[in-house]
Amino acid sequence: MTKKIAIIDDEPDLVELVELHLKRAGFQTETFLDGQTFLRYLDRQRPDLVILDLILPDVDGIEICKYLRSNKEFASLPIIMLTAKGDETDRIVGLELGADDYITKPFSVKELVARVKAVLRRLEAQLKIQRLEIGGKLAIDLENYEVLVDGKKIELTSTEFKILGLLAKNKGRIFTRDQILDYLWGQEKAVVDRTIDVHIRNLREKLGKAAAIIKNIRGVGYKIEE
């Protein structure tokens, strides 16, 4: 699906130029010359990425960045900031607030398009990591802490979920009991390695039809294998 890019900048010529190059690169665009118009737009639609100038005639770009990151619906929305050459402080603040990238004016529009593509690629890679599907039966949503077997949600304890996530993210790799303990509790561990066997047994019972993906490598540890 074509990605939609929102461009917020009070320079009409610049907005037109950026829009032209983004459309040539295959993106849809929405353009805004002030912050309030963009914020009203968010009541109706959600873009896939925002190009945000920090100096706007009404709402400060930093405030828009704060709003997006504090709002659950838009917290993960990618933001590329546009800053004037000397605005290093604003740039640092913007990045600390969670902007994904920045580019200083004047800039190459081709470079901006390349940055847009790079940020979207990173986001897609993160989303793939956050949702894992194994064996056609098991789906693990690492962001929302949900596990589904054949589409049915399975309730796991926090420890069970962490073990399953560790094995699933490293499919095919064998983890010893000590390695799993280190992952769960680090230097704070005060349990014996056989505790892992208990968690694995409970995890398998809850996974039902999908339990067979967790393999016990005798004398070594555990791994997930389709």
C-alpha positions in Angstrom: 0.0 0.0 0.0 1.2 3.5 -0.9 2.6 5.3 2.2 1.1 8.8 3.0 3.5 11.5 4.1 2.4 14.6 5.9 4.5 17.7 5.2 4.2 20.6 7.7 6.1 23.8 6.8 5.2 27.4 6.4 7.3 27.9 3.2 4.9 27.2 0.2 7.6 26.8 -2.4 9.5 24.4 -0.2 6.4 22.4 0.5 5.6 22.2 -3.2 9.1 21.0 -4.1 9.1 18.3 -1.4 5.7 17.2 -2.4 6.7 16.9 -6.0 9.7 14.7 -5.3 7.8 12.5 -2.8 5.1 11.9 -5.4 7.7 11.0 -8.0 9.1 8.5 -5.5 5.6 6.9 -5.3 4.3 8.4 -2.0 1.0 10.1 -1.3 1.2 13.5 0.4 -0.8 15.8 2.5 0.6 19.4 3.0 0.1 21.9 5.7 1.4 25.5 6.1 0.7 25.7 9.9 0.5 23.4 12.8 -3.2 23.8 13.8 -4.4 22.7 10.4 -2.2 19.5 10.7 -3.6 18.8 14.2 -7.2 19.1 12.9 -6.3 16.7 10.1 -5.1 14.1 12.7 -8.7 14.0 14.0 -9.7 12.4 10.7 -6.7 10.5 9.4 -3.3 9.1 10.4 -0.3 9.6 8.0 2.5 7.0 7.8 5.3 9.6 8.4 5.5 13.3 9.3 8.0 15.8 7.9 7.8 18.6 10.5 9.4 22.0 10.4 10.2 23.2 14.0 9.5 26.9 13.2 5.8 27.4 12.4 3.7 30.5 12.5 1.3 29.2 15.2 2.2 26.0 17.1 5.9 25.3 17.8 7.1 22.2 16.1 8.5 20.9 19.4 5.1 21.1 20.9 3.6 19.1 18.0 6.4 16.5 18.5 5.5 16.3 22.2 1.8 15.9 21.4 2.4 13.1 19.0 4.7 11.2 21.4 2.3 11.6 24.3 -0.7 10.4 22.4 -1.1 6.6 22.3 -2.5 6.7 18.8 0.4 8.6 17.3 3.3 7.6 19.7 4.9 5.4 17.0 4.3 7.7 14.1 7.7 8.4 12.4 8.9 12.1 12.5 11.6 13.7 10.4 12.3 17.2 11.7 13.3 20.2 9.5 15.5 22.6 11.3 17.4 25.8 10.5 21.2 25.4 10.3 21.9 27.0 13.6 19.1 25.4 15.7 21.2 22.8 17.3 19.4 23.0 20.7 16.0 22.5 19.1 17.4 19.6 17.1 18.7 17.9 20.3 15.4 18.5 22.1 13.5 17.1 19.1 15.5 14.0 19.0 15.2 13.5 22.8 11.4 13.8 22.4 11.5 10.9 20.0 11.9 12.3 16.5 13.3 9.6 14.2 15.6 11.8 12.1 16.4 15.4 11.2 17.6 17.4 8.3 18.9 21.0 8.3 17.8 23.7 5.9 18.8 24.3 3.2 18.8 20.6 2.2 18.8 18.4 -0.9 15.3 17.2 -1.6 16.7 13.9 -2.9 18.4 13.4 0.4 15.1 14.1 2.2 13.3 11.5 0.1 16.2 9.0 0.9 15.7 9.7 4.6 12.0 9.1 4.4 12.6 5.8 2.7 15.2 4.8 5.3 13.0 5.7 8.3 10.1 3.7 6.8 12.4 0.7 6.2 13.5 0.8 9.8 9.9 1.0 11.0 8.9 -2.0 8.9 11.8 -4.0 10.2 10.8 -3.2 13.8 7.2 -4.2 13.1 8.4 -7.5 11.8 10.4 -8.1 14.9 7.4 -7.1 17.1 5.1 -9.7 15.6 6.4 -13.2 15.1 4.6 -16.0 13.4 5.8 -19.6 13.7 4.6 -22.8 12.2 1.3 -21.4 10.9 -0.3 -21.8 14.3 1.5 -19.5 16.7 1.6 -15.7 16.6 3.5 -13.6 19.1 2.9 -9.8 19.4 5.9 -8.6 21.4 4.7 -5.1 21.6 1.2 -5.9 23.1 2.3 -9.0 25.0 -0.2 -11.2 23.2 0.1 -14.8 22.1 -2.4 -16.5 19.8 -2.7 -20.1 18.8 -4.9 -20.6 15.8 -6.2 -17.1 16.3 -7.2 -17.7 19.9 -5.5 -15.7 22.6 -3.5 -17.6 25.2 -2.9 -16.2 28.7 0.7 -16.5 29.8 2.6 -15.3 32.9 5.2 -12.6 32.4 8.0 -15.1 32.8 6.4 -17.6 30.3 6.0 -14.8 27.8 9.6 -13.7 28.1 10.9 -17.2 27.7 8.7 -17.7 24.6 9.8 -14.4 23.2 13.5 -15.1 23.7 13.3 -18.5 21.9 11.0 -17.2 19.1 13.2 -14.2 18.3 16.2 -16.6 18.0 14.5 -19.4 16.2 16.7 -22.4 15.8 19.2 -21.3 18.4 19.6 -23.5 21.5 19.6 -21.7 24.9 20.9 -23.4 28.0 18.9 -23.1 31.2 21.5 -20.8 32.6 21.3 -18.5 29.6 17.5 -18.3 30.0 17.9 -17.5 33.7 20.4 -14.8 32.9 18.0 -13.3 30.4 15.1 -13.3 32.9 16.9 -12.1 36.0 20.5 -11.3 35.3 22.7 -11.2 38.4 19.6 -11.1 40.6 18.7 -14.7 39.9 18.1 -16.7 43.1 16.5 -19.8 41.5 17.9 -23.1 40.3 18.0 -23.9 36.6 15.3 -26.6 36.9 12.9 -23.8 37.5 13.1 -23.2 33.7 11.9 -26.7 33.1 8.7 -26.0 35.2 8.1 -22.8 33.2 8.6 -24.6 29.9 6.2 -27.4 30.9 3.5 -24.9 31.9 4.1 -23.0 28.6 3.7 -26.1 26.5 0.5 -27.0 28.3 -0.9 -23.6 27.5 0.2 -23.6 23.9 -1.6 -26.9 23.2 -1.4 -27.7 19.5 1.6 -25.4 19.1 3.6 -26.9 22.0 5.7 -29.1 19.7 7.6 -26.1 18.4 9.5 -25.9 21.7 12.2 -28.6 21.5 14.1 -30.0 24.5 17.7 -30.7 23.6 18.7 -33.3 26.1 21.5 -32.2 28.4 21.7 -28.8 26.8 18.6 -26.7 26.9 15.7 -25.5 24.7 15.0 -24.0 21.3 12.1 -23.2 19.0 11.9 -25.0 15.7 9.1 -25.3 13.2 
